[in-house]
Amino acid sequence: MNFYAVKAIFLVEMARFRRSIMQSLAAPVVSTSLYFIVFGSAIGSRMTDIDGVTYAAFIVPGLTMLSVLGQSVSNGSFGIYMQKFVGTIFEVLSAPISSAEIVLAYVGAAAAKSVIIGTVILITARFFVPFSVMHPLWMMAFLVLTSVTFSLFGFIIGIWADGFEKLQIVPLMVITPLTFLGGSFYSINMLPPFWQKVTLFNPVVYLISGFRWSFYGTSDLSIGISLSMTFVFMLICLAVIGLIFKTGYRIKN
C-alpha cells in the first residue's frame, strides 16, 4: 500500500474542501436549516406523532441523509472528474499507485467531507428540534457507511461524465427524487400497500430506515435488511469501479 500517494491525494482533496468552505459546508447546512424551520417548526407543529416520535424529530434523520447522499455523490464525482477535465488524470495513472489506492484516496476524501457535513447538520438540528440518539455508535456507522457507498457511486459518475451537465444530472434527476421518495419526510407504512412494495426497490429507503432506527429504535424495515442492502449496493459500486479500471473506460481511452 502506497500510503504516501494516498495521503497526498487525500490532503489535496481536503484542502479544496477548506478553500471552498462556504460552498461545501455552509450551503448544505443553511439549506437543511430551512427545511427544519419550514417542515419542523411550521408544519411539524400541526402533524401527529409518528411511531411515538414528534414529526419535527422524525424528519431529522431523513433530512440529514438528504444532505449526506447529495454531498457524497457530488464530492465523489467532482474530485475524479476535475482530474479528467484538466488533463492531470494521466499523471495519476502513470504514478506508482494502484487503482485501489486511487479509489481509496478520492472516495476516502469525499466520504470524510460528507461525514463532516452530516455531523455539522446534526449539531445544527439541535438548535431547532429536540431529539435523542438511542444508538450513537450505529448512527455513526450508518453515516460513514452511507458516505462511503454513495461516494463510490459518485466516483463512477465522475468517470462516466464527459461534461458538467452530465456531472449534475444524476444527483438532480435521480438521487434527489429517490431521497424524497425514500421516507425522508414520512414513514413508508403510511403509503398504500401497492406503493409500499414499489418503494422497496428504492435503495435510499434502506439507508434512511436504518439511520432512523439508530435515533429512535423504530424503523420501517429491520436493521439487518437495511445493512444488507447497503452492503449490496456498495459491492455493486466496487464491482463497477473495478471493471472501469480493468477496461480503461473513459480513463485510458
C-alpha positions in Angstrom: 0.0 0.0 0.0 1.4 3.4 -1.1 0.3 5.4 1.9 2.3 8.5 0.8 0.4 8.7 -2.5 -3.0 8.0 -0.8 -2.2 10.7 1.8 -1.1 13.2 -0.9 -4.4 12.9 -2.9 -6.5 12.8 0.3 -4.9 16.0 1.6 -5.3 17.8 -1.8 -9.0 17.0 -1.9 -9.5 18.1 1.8 -7.6 21.3 1.0 -10.0 22.0 -1.8 -12.8 21.4 0.7 -11.3 24.0 3.1 -10.8 26.6 0.3 -14.5 26.3 -0.7 -15.9 26.0 2.8 -18.8 28.4 2.2 -20.0 26.3 -0.8 -19.0 22.9 0.6 -20.2 23.2 4.2 -22.2 26.4 4.8 -24.6 26.0 1.8 -25.9 22.5 2.7 -26.2 23.4 6.4 -28.2 26.6 5.6 -30.5 24.8 3.2 -31.1 22.0 5.6 -31.8 24.5 8.4 -34.5 26.0 6.2 -36.1 22.5 6.0 -36.0 22.3 9.8 -37.7 25.7 10.1 -40.4 25.0 7.5 -41.1 21.3 8.0 -40.1 21.0 11.6 -41.5 24.2 13.2 -44.2 25.4 10.8 -45.6 22.2 9.5 -44.4 19.8 12.2 -46.4 21.6 14.9 -49.6 20.6 13.1 -48.6 17.0 12.4 -49.4 14.0 14.7 -46.6 11.9 16.1 -45.2 9.0 14.0 -44.2 5.8 15.9 -44.3 7.9 19.1 -41.8 10.5 17.8 -42.8 14.1 17.1 -42.8 14.9 13.4 -40.1 17.5 13.8 -37.8 14.9 15.4 -38.9 12.2 12.9 -37.6 14.1 9.9 -34.1 14.8 11.4 -32.5 11.5 10.2 -34.2 11.9 6.8 -33.0 15.5 6.3 -29.5 14.6 7.4 -29.5 11.7 4.8 -30.9 14.0 2.2 -27.8 16.2 2.5 -25.3 13.4 3.1 -26.4 11.5 0.0 -26.2 14.5 -2.2 -22.9 15.7 -0.9 -21.4 12.2 -1.1 -22.3 11.9 -4.8 -21.2 15.4 -5.6 -17.9 15.2 -3.8 -17.1 11.7 -5.1 -17.8 12.7 -8.7 -16.2 16.1 -8.8 -12.8 15.0 -7.4 -12.0 12.5 -10.2 -13.9 14.5 -12.9 -11.7 17.5 -12.4 -8.6 15.4 -12.9 -10.0 14.3 -16.3 -11.2 17.8 -17.1 -7.8 19.5 -16.6 -5.9 16.5 -18.0 -3.9 15.6 -14.9 -5.6 12.1 -14.7 -2.7 10.8 -16.8 -0.2 11.9 -14.1 -2.2 10.0 -11.5 -2.4 6.9 -13.7 1.3 7.0 -14.5 2.3 7.4 -10.9 3.3 4.3 -8.8 -0.2 4.0 -7.3 -2.7 1.2 -7.9 -6.3 1.7 -8.9 -7.4 0.5 -5.4 -5.2 3.2 -3.9 -6.7 5.9 -6.2 -10.2 4.9 -5.3 -9.3 4.8 -1.6 -7.8 8.3 -1.7 -10.6 10.0 -3.7 -13.5 8.2 -2.1 -12.0 8.5 1.3 -11.7 12.2 1.0 -15.3 12.5 -0.4 -16.7 10.3 2.4 -14.8 12.3 5.0 -16.3 15.6 3.7 -19.8 14.0 3.8 -19.3 12.8 7.4 -18.2 16.3 8.5 -21.3 17.8 6.8 -23.6 15.3 8.3 -22.2 15.8 11.8 -22.5 19.6 11.5 -26.1 19.3 10.3 -27.0 17.1 13.3 -25.4 19.6 15.6 -27.3 22.4 13.9 -30.6 20.5 14.1 -30.3 20.6 17.9 -30.9 24.3 17.7 -34.3 23.7 16.0 -35.5 20.3 17.2 -35.1 18.4 20.4 -34.1 14.8 19.6 -32.2 11.9 21.0 -29.8 9.3 19.6 -30.6 5.9 21.1 -27.7 4.1 19.4 -24.9 6.6 18.7 -22.4 4.0 17.5 -24.8 2.6 15.0 -25.7 6.2 14.0 -22.0 6.9 13.1 -21.7 3.5 11.4 -24.6 4.3 9.1 -23.4 7.8 8.5 -19.9 6.5 7.5 -21.3 3.6 5.5 -23.7 5.8 3.6 -21.0 8.4 2.9 -18.6 5.7 1.6 -21.2 3.9 -0.5 -22.5 7.0 -2.3 -19.0 8.5 -2.7 -18.2 5.3 -4.6 -21.3 5.9 -6.7 -20.3 9.5 -7.3 -16.8 8.3 -8.3 -18.5 6.2 -11.0 -20.5 9.2 -12.2 -17.3 11.3 -12.3 -15.6 8.8 -14.6 -18.7 8.4 -16.8 -19.4 12.1 -17.2 -17.9 13.9 -20.1 -19.3 17.3 -19.3 -20.5 19.3 -16.3 -24.1 18.8 -17.4 -23.8 15.0 -17.0 -22.0 15.6 -13.7 -25.1 17.3 -12.3 -27.9 15.4 -14.0 -27.7 12.2 -11.9 -27.7 14.0 -8.5 -30.5 16.3 -9.6 -32.7 13.9 -11.6 -32.0 10.6 -9.7 -30.5 11.0 -6.2 -32.7 13.9 -5.0 -36.0 12.3 -6.1 -35.1 8.9 -4.7 -34.2 10.6 -1.4 -37.5 12.5 -1.2 -39.4 9.3 -2.1 -37.3 7.2 0.3 -39.1 8.2 3.5 -37.2 11.4 4.4 -40.4 13.1 5.4 -42.7 10.2 6.1 -42.9 6.6 7.1 -43.4 4.2 4.2 -46.0 2.4 6.3 -48.2 5.4 5.7 -48.4 4.6 2.0 -51.0 2.3 0.3 -49.9 -1.4 0.2 -49.0 -1.2 -3.6 -46.7 1.8 -3.2 -45.1 0.3 -0.1 -43.9 -2.6 -2.3 -42.8 -0.2 -5.1 -40.8 1.8 -2.5 -38.8 -1.3 -1.6 -37.0 -1.0 -4.9 -35.6 2.4 -3.8 -32.2 1.8 -2.2 -32.4 5.0 -0.3 -35.3 3.6 1.8 -33.0 1.1 3.5 -30.4 3.8 4.3 -32.9 6.2 5.8 -34.8 3.4 7.7 -31.6 2.1 9.3 -30.3 5.6 10.1 -33.7 6.5 11.8 -33.6 3.3 13.8 -30.3 4.4 15.3 -32.0 7.5 16.6 -35.3 6.2 17.9 -35.2 2.4 17.8 -38.1 2.3 15.3 -37.9 1.9 11.6 -39.9 0.8 8.5 -37.6 -2.1 7.9 -35.4 -4.3 10.1 -31.9 -3.2 10.8 -30.5 -6.4 9.2 -32.2 -5.8 5.9 -31.0 -2.1 5.9 -27.4 -3.1 6.5 -27.5 -6.0 4.0 -29.0 -3.8 1.2 -26.5 -1.1 1.8 -23.6 -3.5 1.6 -25.0 -5.0 -1.6 -25.1 -1.6 -3.2 -21.6 -0.9 -2.1 -20.3 -4.2 -3.6 -22.1 -3.3 -6.9 -20.3 0.0 -6.9 -16.9 -1.6 -6.2 -17.5 -4.2 -8.9 -18.4 -1.4 -11.5 -15.3 0.6 -10.5 -13.1 -2.5 -10.8 -14.5 -3.1 -14.3 -13.8 0.6 -15.2 -10.2 0.4 -14.3 -9.8 -3.0 -15.9 -11.2 -1.8 -19.3 -9.9 1.8 -19.0 -13.4 3.1 -19.7 -13.2 6.9 -20.2 -9.9 6.9 -18.3 -7.2 5.4 -20.5 -9.0 5.8 -23.8 
